[in-house]
Amino acid sequence: MHQARAARVCLTGITTTERQTLAEAHLGEVGPRYPLLNPDAVSSTVFIAEGASAAITVDLTYVLDGSMLDLATGFLNLDIASLQTGAYLAY
């Protein structure tokens, strides 16, 4: 959900650089919005393609090591090291 919002937010930018900055700034707000998540465990990539196939791709990865989810996956004997999600928006 957060990655989809970042993709939509960056559409307000005029240049590729401005769009990249807007998306990254939005993704940087993960900590205050989700207090149970460790902001240092979240990594993101934003790719903006211009031209005839203009699109924005936003990918997020949350490393579970040391989190409550890590404890739960250990208790359930699941082998999950991270959660990954992404969004793609063509414009």
PLY file of the C-alpha trace (Angstrom):
ply
format ascii 1.0
element vertex 91
property float x
property float y
property float z
element edge 90
property int vertex1
property int vertex2
end_header
0.00 0.00 0.00
2.77 2.43 0.94
4.67 1.70 -2.27
1.55 2.38 -4.36
1.09 5.74 -2.64
4.73 6.59 -3.35
4.21 5.84 -7.04
1.11 8.06 -7.16
2.79 10.88 -5.21
5.70 11.08 -7.62
3.37 11.75 -10.56
3.02 15.32 -9.27
6.67 15.94 -10.20
7.52 17.49 -13.53
11.00 16.08 -14.15
12.34 12.57 -13.56
14.61 13.88 -10.81
11.70 15.61 -9.07
9.57 12.47 -9.31
12.38 10.35 -7.87
12.83 12.80 -4.98
9.09 12.86 -4.21
8.80 9.06 -4.18
11.88 8.62 -1.98
10.68 11.32 0.45
7.32 9.58 0.76
8.99 6.24 1.40
11.19 7.88 4.03
8.11 8.48 6.16
7.67 4.77 6.97
8.87 5.16 10.58
6.32 7.73 11.81
3.42 6.07 9.96
4.14 2.55 11.20
5.62 2.70 14.71
5.87 -1.11 15.04
8.21 -1.32 12.05
11.93 -0.70 12.34
12.65 1.97 9.71
16.24 0.72 9.40
14.94 -2.67 8.24
13.08 -1.15 5.28
14.83 -0.74 1.95
13.28 0.63 -1.19
14.04 1.15 -4.85
12.31 3.54 -7.20
12.71 3.21 -10.96
11.17 5.74 -13.32
11.01 5.01 -17.04
10.31 7.93 -19.36
9.22 8.07 -22.97
6.62 6.01 -24.79
6.55 3.39 -22.00
6.53 5.84 -19.09
6.12 4.02 -15.80
7.13 4.03 -12.16
8.19 0.91 -10.27
8.51 1.00 -6.48
9.81 -2.01 -4.56
9.99 -2.37 -0.77
11.76 -5.00 1.33
11.38 -5.39 5.09
14.05 -7.55 6.76
12.42 -9.48 9.61
15.59 -10.15 11.63
14.94 -9.18 15.26
11.33 -8.08 14.73
8.14 -9.47 16.27
7.40 -11.12 12.92
10.79 -12.83 13.07
9.84 -14.31 16.45
6.49 -15.47 15.07
8.01 -17.10 12.00
10.55 -18.86 14.23
7.80 -20.11 16.53
5.83 -21.41 13.54
9.00 -22.90 12.03
8.69 -20.81 8.87
11.80 -19.81 6.96
10.95 -16.20 6.07
13.81 -13.70 6.20
12.05 -10.72 4.63
8.79 -9.43 3.24
8.77 -7.92 -0.23
6.18 -5.92 -2.10
6.06 -3.64 -5.08
3.93 -1.36 -7.18
3.93 -0.55 -10.89
2.20 2.47 -12.34
2.17 3.23 -16.07
1.29 6.79 -17.10
0 1
1 2
2 3
3 4
4 5
5 6
6 7
7 8
8 9
9 10
10 11
11 12
12 13
13 14
14 15
15 16
16 17
17 18
18 19
19 20
20 21
21 22
22 23
23 24
24 25
25 26
26 27
27 28
28 29
29 30
30 31
31 32
32 33
33 34
34 35
35 36
36 37
37 38
38 39
39 40
40 41
41 42
42 43
43 44
44 45
45 46
46 47
47 48
48 49
49 50
50 51
51 52
52 53
53 54
54 55
55 56
56 57
57 58
58 59
59 60
60 61
61 62
62 63
63 64
64 65
65 66
66 67
67 68
68 69
69 70
70 71
71 72
72 73
73 74
74 75
75 76
76 77
77 78
78 79
79 80
80 81
81 82
82 83
83 84
84 85
85 86
86 87
87 88
88 89
89 90
